[in-house]
Each structure stands twice: as C-alpha cells, then as structure tokens.
Amino acid sequence: MHDFSPTEYKLVCLATGQEFEDEGWSLGSPFTKEPTLIRAVYAKKQLEVKDDGCGLYKFRDWLPIKRELKCSSSPVTYKSKGLAKALGLENLYITFNGYWPEKGATMQTCSFKETEAYSVCARTAADCDKILVVASAGNTARAFAKVCSDNNIKLLLSVPEDNIGALWFEEPLNDCVKVIACEKGGDYFDAIRLGDMALQSPKFYAEGGAKNIARRDGMATTVLSAVTTIGRIPDYYFQAVGSGTGAIAAWEANLRLIEDGRFGNNLMKLMVSQNAPFLPMYDAWRVDSRAMLPYDADKARRDAEIISAKVLSNRKPPYGLCGGLYDALKATGGNVLMATNLQAQKAKKLFLDTEGRDIYSAPSVALASLIKEINAGHIDKKATIMLNVTGGGEKEFMEGKNIWYKKPDAIFPLDTEADAVIEKAEALFA
C-alpha cells in the first residue's frame, strides 16, 4: 500500500462565494439561510492520475477523503466502434461503470453508485462511532451495503420494500449493515422519510445525498475518467437522472478540468434524461421553472411504479437550489430529455448487439435520448460525446454464482411515527 495522507481542500458556499474549512462532515454553508450546495476547492489544481492500483482512489487528488477503503474500482472509458457506427457518430466515448473485466471494469455491484459510496465512506474517519444512514431506491443501497460490509463501517439502509430485490450480493453481508424498509406501495420518497425519522436519534448521522461533496466528487470520477482518456473535455455529456446529482457532479468536474488547463476550456452540454411518465424535472425545465411543479404524491407513486428505470424516481431532487441541476443546465446550455420504457428497451438491445454488454434501464434511457437527439438532427455527428453508462454487466457478474439477497431487518407502514422507527433502528445496533 502506498503512503496516504488526507486530501487537502477547502469548501466554498456557492450562494456567497465565501470559503471555509470542512469541519469533518459539513453539508451546508454557514453564510446563508437560502438553499445552496457547497463545493470542494482542492489544493491541487492539476489532476495527477495515480497508477498505484488503488481503484477509484487513483483520482484521490480531487476526492475529499481522510482514508482509502479496500475493493474499490474505477469507471472505464473507451472509444465506441459498434454503437458509434450504428449511430453514425465519429467520436462517441462510453464511460462504463459496472462489471466488464475485459475492459478493466470490475464494479461488483455493477453500478456507478460505487463511486459515491467509496468516496463518502472514505470521508469518514476510521474511529467514527456514529451510524451512517442512507436512503435509496436500489443501486445506491447495494453499493453502500457492499462498501460498508467490506470495510466494517456501520450502516443503516432505508429502502422501499418493493425495491428490495436490488439488494443482491455475492456473499452474505457483515452484521454492521442493517436494512429498514417502508411497506409495499411506498417509493423512494417514503424511504427518505423513514431514514429521516431514524436520524432524529443522536446515534445516527445523515449521508447527505447531493449536499455531500464526497458523493458528488465520487460521481465526478466518471468525467475524470473520460477526459483523461480522450485528452479533452467532451462537447456533450449524456446521462439519465433521478436526482440529477451525477450531472451536477459532471459540471463541477468540468469546471475543475478547465482550471487544470490541459483539456480545453469548453463546457460540455449536459443532456440529462428522465423515464416517462415520471418526469418532474423534465416538466419544470420545459417551462423554464427553477421551482419544481406540483406533483400529486399518489400520481408520483403510480408513475414511479410504471417506469422500468426505478432508480430514476426521485420526487425531491436537488434541482432548483443554488448550484443545483437547474444552474448546471443553464451554465452549460444543456437540456432535459425523456424516453419511454419501450424506447429504453430498444436502446438496451442496441447496446448489447453493438457493444456486447447488458446495461441497466437507466443508461438505456440515456442512450434512447441520445438516439432521439441524433434522429432529430440536433447533434453534429463529429462532436465528441460522452455517454455515461451508469450500470451494466449484471448478467455476466451473476453467471454461475449463488447470489445472496439481504432481507429487511424491519418493515414499517407508510404512516409510521418517528418514535417507533428510532426505537427499532437503535435496537438493531444494540
């Protein structure tokens, strides 16, 4: 193992521009009451990609970490031949997050959520005695469970019972990981509410979602992988979004890479897509509204049930706040697109036929949107395009393995009171 020292960085309030020190787990700004993200400002302005076999941590210059954890893997970027030919594109680059050993991709949860989990959990000190709380609709839960299990970090996961099938693993988890679920019919928003109730206990602390710089900068490694492989900042960035956090992270990485000075100074257009009929950000963007439009809770749950990419069903995304997705789209001249289940299904088959790998529904939505933009004549065929394939290779990873599923340690009705959640959650770690 190489010598490791914590990354040097300060934090900046995006609403006021004031810099301040990270107190260890800062999730907000001390300078304003208005909703705003904070951002890491790294001491090293030029990224030095390490080649010491440390997985995701080869990008550690731009990760806000106190330590390195074992078993991490990095996104892998390659120039497409098959898919590019089928779409008539000259410079299509695929950033693959998942399991594809032949390409050097070895994420064992088959999702780019690993980039978040290895960064967030490495932001914690090794002697932290509180319990991390993460709410998720699927892939994030699996990634955090795997990382925390492998590295003996206490974790309380809150998930919808309907999505519990996403909690599959190669082997049983370490006892430090516990799962609570909201009953059938609940969605991601209900899981967040359940987790928030547990957080009323001083024994737990919030992972923080989009507000956590480590989550965004972990996801930003997809862009670092692409740009250091291509040698320049792309013209377009395509990704499917549930919260939009990955696209915000892509914009932030883009700004750092411009400051680096070696990769050009263009802002890649963020082309983000949602899975119809669950389209809250698409609908808001269409009418140029910074605020999300009203979305009836029952309709939102029904729409979330219909979409094939369940991970894209976030009802309260970091869209309108300072430094959020709305600002990222405005700054980069980006757009919010949409694709139906059928369009995503066709895109998924096209990827398998042309690139030879199975991909998840979410990146299939992104690819479907790219296809629609090409067919509409909106994209120059010579443009440098980054397609962020946020998950894939599950079929190959599972082949010949006895897969183990984590069952919930407790299931709660949708109208549960906080006291019951706190009592049960604390008891799980007693």
N, C-alpha and C positions, 0 to 999 in steps of 0.2 A: 504493500500500500504506500502511496506517495505521501509526502508531508502535506498536511492540510491545515490551513488557517481560515477562519471565518471570512466571508466576502466583505469587503469594505463598501459601504453605501450610506447615503442619507435618504430621507424621504422629502417629497415636495407636495404641498397642498395644491391641487390643480385649480381650485377656485381663486386662490390668492397669490400663488407663486412663491409662497414662503417655504423655506427649507427647515427641517427639524430632524432630530435624532430618532431612530427607531427604539422604542422602549422595550422591544422584545417581541411584541405582538400587536403593534399599532394597526388598527383597521380603519381609522378615520383621522381627520385633521383637527388639531386643537384651535385653529384660527377662524373657523367659520361654523355657523349652525346649518348652513344650506347643504343639501345632499351633494357630496363630492367624493370622487375617488382620490386616493393618494398614489404617488408613483415613486418607485425606487430610482435614485440617481447614483449610478455606480462610479466608484473611484477610477476604474479602468475605462477609458473612453474607446480604446480599440480592443475588439474581442480577440482573445487568443484561444483558439480551439485546442484543447488538450488531447493528446493521443496516448493517454496512460491507461486505457482500458477501463475507464470508470463510468461507462454508460452515459446516462443523461448529464452527469457532472462534468463532462468534457466542456460544457458551456458554463461552468461554475463562475466565471468572471461576472456574468450577468444573471446570477441566481442569488437571492437574499438568504443564504444558508449559513448555519452555525456548524454543521457537520455533514458527512456523507453517509448515506444508507446503502446497504448491500442489495444486490439483484436488480439494479436499475438498467433500463435500456433506452436508447436514443431514437428519435424519429430518423427515418432514412429517406433521402431524396434522390430520385433518378429521372433521367430524361425518357419520356414515354416514346415508344415506337408504335406499338399496335393501336392503342387508343388514339394517339395523335394522328395516325394515318386515317383511321376511320372517321375522325372529325375534321380532317383537312388542316390540322394545325402544325406549324413548323417548330414551335418552342413550348411544348407542353411538358411541364415538370410535375411529377407526382411526389408529394411528401407522404410517405406511407407510415402510419402508426398502427402497429399490430404485430401479427406473427407471420413472418416470411423470412426464415433463416437464410435462404439462398440470396436474399437482398441485404442481409445483415440486420433485419428487423426481428427482435426477439421479445416483444412485449407479451408477457404471459397472460395478461388479461385482455389482450387483443384490442386495446383501446388507448387513445391518446390521453385519457384521464390519468394514466400512469404518470405522465409528465407533470401533472398538477400534484399528485399525491407524493411523489418523491421530492418535490420542491417544498411543498407545505410542511411535510413531516420533518424535513431537514432544517426548517426554520426554527423548530422547537429545540430547546436544549435537552441534552441526554438525561438530565436529572429532573425534568418536568414531572410533577406529581399529579397534575390535573388530567382529566379525561377529555380527549378531543371528541367533539360532536360534529358529524357530517350528515346532512340530509341529501338524498339522491333518488333519482328515478331508475337507476340501474348501473350504468358503466362506472360512474364515479364511485358508487358504493363498492363495487367489485375491486376497483383499483386501490382505494384506501384500505379496504379489508386486507388485501394481499400485502401491501407495503407495511401496514402496521403489524400484521401477523408475522411477517418475515423478520421484522426489526424490533419486536416486543414492545410496541407502543400501544397504550390503552386507547380504545376507540369505541364510541357508541354511534352506531349507524341507525338512521331513521329512514325507512323506505315505505312506499305503498305496497301493501300485501300483493296486489295484482302484478307487481314487477319483481316478485321475489325470485322468479326463475333466472334473473340476471346474476344471482349470487352463486355462480358455479366456480369450482376451483379444482386444481389437480390433486390436492390433498386437503384433509381437514385443517381448519384454521386453529391457530394458537388461541387459548382461552382469553387472551387480552381483548379480543374483538367480540362485541355483543351487538345484537340487532333487535330494534323495536320497529313495529310496523303499524300503519293505520289500516283498518279493515278494508275488505274488498269494496270497490267503488270509490275509494279515495285516490287522489292523484299526488303529483309531486308537491303541489302547494300544501296539501294536507300533511305530507311528510315533513315539510319545513316547519309547519305549525307545531307538530309533535316534538320535533327537535328543539324548537324554541322554548317549549314548556320545560323540557329537561334542563335547559340552560339556566333556568331560574335557580337551580341548585348551585352553590359555590364550588361543588366538586367537579363541575364540567366547564369547558370553555369552547367558544364557537370557532369553527374553522374560518368562517367569514365570507365564503363564496367569492364573488367578484371583488369585494373590498380587500381581500388578502393579496398583497403584492406577490407573494410566493406562488399563489395559484396562477395568476396572470403570467408571471415571468417563466413559470414552468411550461405553460402552453405556448409561450412565445418561442420556445426552442424549435417548434416546427418551422418558423420563419428563419431562425438562425441556421437550421439545417439546410433549408432551401437556398438561402442567399450565399452561404459559404460553399455550397456545391455548384450553383450556377455561376457565381462570381459577380453577380449584380442583383439589385433589387428588382423583383418582377414588376410587370405592368398591372397584372390582375391577381387577386387572391380570391379563390372560391372556397367557401365552407358553408355547411348547414349549421344553423344556430338554434339553440333552445333559449339560452340566456344572452348570447352574444359576447360572452366573456372571452372566448377564443379570438374573436375578431378584434376586440379592444386590445387584446394582448399582441395581435399581429401588427396593429397600428403603432403600439408603443415600441415594439421591436424595430419596426421600420424607422422610427424617429432616431433610435439609438444607432442604427446602421448608417443613417445619413451623417450623423455626428462622427461616426467612426472614420468616414471619409474615403473608404476604399471601394465602395459598392455602388456609387452613384447617388443622386440626390432626389430621385423621384419618389412620390408617394403612390404605392400600389393601390389601385381601386379595390375597395373591399366589396366583394359581391357575395352577400350572405343570403341564405335561403331558408324558408320555413316549409313545413309539410302541411299542405291543405288537407282538411279545413281548419287546422289550428294555426291561425295567422295574426296574433295580436301585434307583433312588431311590423309585419307587412302592412297591416291596415293603418297603423299610426303613421308609418313612413309615406304611404300613398297620399295622405292629406297633409304631409309636412308638419305633423304634430310632434312636439317634443314630449308631450304627455301621452301615456298610453290611453287608448279609448276605453270606455266602459265595456266590460266583458262579463256577462252573467255567469256566475260560478257553476251552475248546473250545465249550461251550454258548454262552458270551457271543459268540464269533466267529460262530457259526451264527445266533444271534438278530440280530446286527448285519447279517448278510447279508440277512435276511428283511425288515427294516423298509424302508419307502420313504424315510423321512427319515434317510438315512445319517449326517447331521451330528449326530444325537442319540445317537450310540453311544459315549458316554464311560464307560469302566469304572471310572475312579478320579476321580469328581467331588469338588469341594470341598464336601462335604455335611455331615460331622459336626464339622469343626474350628470353633473359636471364631470367630463372625462369619460362618459358612458358611450354606448353604441351610437346614439344619435350624433354626438360630437365626432366620433370616429368616421362615420359615414359622410358627414358634411366636410370634414377636413380632407378626405381622400377622394371625393367625388364618386363615392360608392353607391350601392343600390341594394334594396331588399327585394328578393325574388321569391317565387314559390313553385313547388312541384307537387303533383298529386301522387298518391300511392302507386298508381299504375305507371306514371312517368318514371318514378324512382325504381320500380321493379324492372322496367326495360333498361334503365341505365345500369342497374346492378348486373344484369345479364350481359350487357355490352362490355362491362369491365372484365367480367370473368372470361368472356370469349376472346377479348383482345389482349388483356394483360395476364390472364391465367390465375387470378386470385379472387376468392369470395370477399366481398366487402359488406359492411353493415348497411342498414337502411339509411342512417343519417348521411354518410358520404355519398350514398346513391342519390339522395335528394340534391346534394351539391352538384353532382355530375349531371343530373337531369336539368338543372338550372343552367349549367354551362352549355349543354346541348341546345337548349331553347334560345339562349343568347346568340349562339353561333348561327342557328337557323334563321333568327330574326335579323341577321346582318349587323349586329351591334358590336362585334369584336373583329379586329384586324387579325387575319389568320397568321400573321408573322409575329404577333405580340408574344411576349414572354409571360406565360400563365402558370401560376402555382395552384394546383388542386390539392387541397388538404384532405387526404383520405384519413378520417379520424378514427377508423377502426376497421379491422379485417383480419382474415386468416383463422377465424374461429374453427371452421370446419377441419382445416388441416391440424390445428393445435389439438383438437379433441380426439382426432382419429387414433383408435387403439388404446385410449386411456379410460380408466374408470373415473369418471368425473363425480366429484362430491358437491352436494348442494348445502349451503348454510340455511338452516330454518330460523324463523324469527324466535327470539328468546321471550318476546311478549308482543301481543297484538291488542291494539286499543280501538274502541269505537271512535267514529269521527267527532262525536260530541264530548269526548273525554275532558275532564277537568285537570288542571295542571298538577294538583296535589297527588293524584293517582299516578301520573307519569313520573313525577320526581321520586316518589317512594319506590316504585318498581325499578326505575333506572339506577338509583343508588344501590338498591339491593342486589342488582346483577353484578356489581363490582365489589360487594362486601366480602 
